[in-house]
Amino acid sequence: MAANLALILFLPWFAILAALYWFYPRHTPVTPARRRYDLAVLAAAFALSLLAGRYGFGSADPGPIWKQVLATLYAYKSFLAVVAIGWWYRGRRFPAVPADRD
């Protein structure tokens, strides 16, 4: 359980980042394919974050706090990396619809 403490503490922040990823940008069409893609990216981000946090906890130098610090850093950075790459690729895969000009 101690190895997952970093992930548990970051869950509210991960939920906020996931919501921002899910709802923005608003000018991109929301199709079932995009929703499946978004779910896959968020699931991959969460899974990689869990694995990275466990790796960081296990590879840190012994000490009362460094295991949690390294686990937190690895978990957070892996989540952000997956979401950032997913956001970039989503913009290329699902292009925005131009706004109607009157």
C-alpha positions in Angstrom: 0.0 0.0 0.0 2.9 2.4 0.7 4.0 2.1 -2.9 0.7 3.4 -4.1 0.5 6.3 -1.7 1.8 8.8 -4.3 -0.8 7.7 -6.8 -3.6 7.9 -4.2 -2.5 11.4 -3.2 -2.4 12.6 -6.8 -5.8 11.1 -7.8 -7.7 14.4 -7.3 -5.1 16.3 -9.4 -5.2 13.5 -12.0 -9.0 13.8 -12.2 -8.7 17.5 -12.8 -6.2 17.0 -15.6 -8.2 14.2 -17.1 -11.3 16.4 -17.1 -9.4 19.2 -18.9 -8.1 16.7 -21.4 -11.6 15.3 -21.9 -13.5 18.6 -22.4 -11.0 20.8 -24.3 -10.7 21.9 -27.0 -14.4 22.4 -27.6 -14.1 23.1 -31.3 -13.0 19.5 -32.1 -15.9 17.3 -33.1 -16.8 14.7 -30.5 -17.3 11.4 -32.2 -17.4 7.8 -30.8 -13.9 7.3 -32.2 -12.6 10.3 -30.4 -14.2 9.2 -27.1 -12.6 5.8 -27.5 -9.3 7.4 -28.2 -9.6 9.7 -25.2 -10.5 6.8 -22.9 -7.5 4.8 -24.2 -5.2 7.7 -23.6 -6.5 8.3 -20.0 -6.4 4.6 -19.2 -2.8 4.4 -20.5 -1.8 7.5 -18.5 -3.2 6.1 -15.3 -1.7 2.7 -15.9 1.7 4.1 -16.7 1.5 6.4 -13.8 0.8 3.4 -11.5 3.8 1.5 -12.9 6.1 4.5 -12.8 5.2 5.2 -9.2 5.8 1.6 -8.2 9.2 1.7 -10.1 10.2 4.9 -8.4 9.3 3.6 -5.0 11.3 0.5 -5.5 14.4 2.1 -7.1 14.8 5.0 -4.6 17.7 5.1 -2.1 16.6 3.9 1.3 15.3 6.7 3.5 12.1 7.7 5.2 10.9 10.1 2.5 12.8 9.6 -0.7 10.8 6.5 -1.7 7.6 8.6 -1.7 9.3 11.6 -3.4 10.7 9.6 -6.2 7.5 7.6 -6.7 5.5 10.9 -6.8 7.8 12.4 -9.4 7.8 9.4 -11.6 4.0 9.0 -11.4 3.2 12.7 -12.1 5.6 13.1 -15.0 4.5 9.9 -16.7 0.9 10.9 -16.4 1.6 14.3 -17.9 3.8 12.9 -20.7 1.1 10.4 -21.8 -1.7 13.1 -21.7 0.5 15.7 -23.5 1.4 13.2 -26.3 -2.2 12.1 -26.5 -3.4 15.7 -26.7 -0.9 16.5 -29.5 -1.8 13.4 -31.5 -5.5 13.9 -31.0 -5.2 17.3 -32.7 -3.7 15.6 -35.7 -6.0 12.6 -35.8 -9.2 14.5 -35.2 -8.8 18.0 -36.8 -10.9 20.9 -35.7 -14.0 21.9 -37.7 -13.7 25.5 -38.9 -16.2 27.9 -37.4 -19.0 29.2 -39.6 -18.4 32.7 -40.7 -21.5 34.8 -41.3 
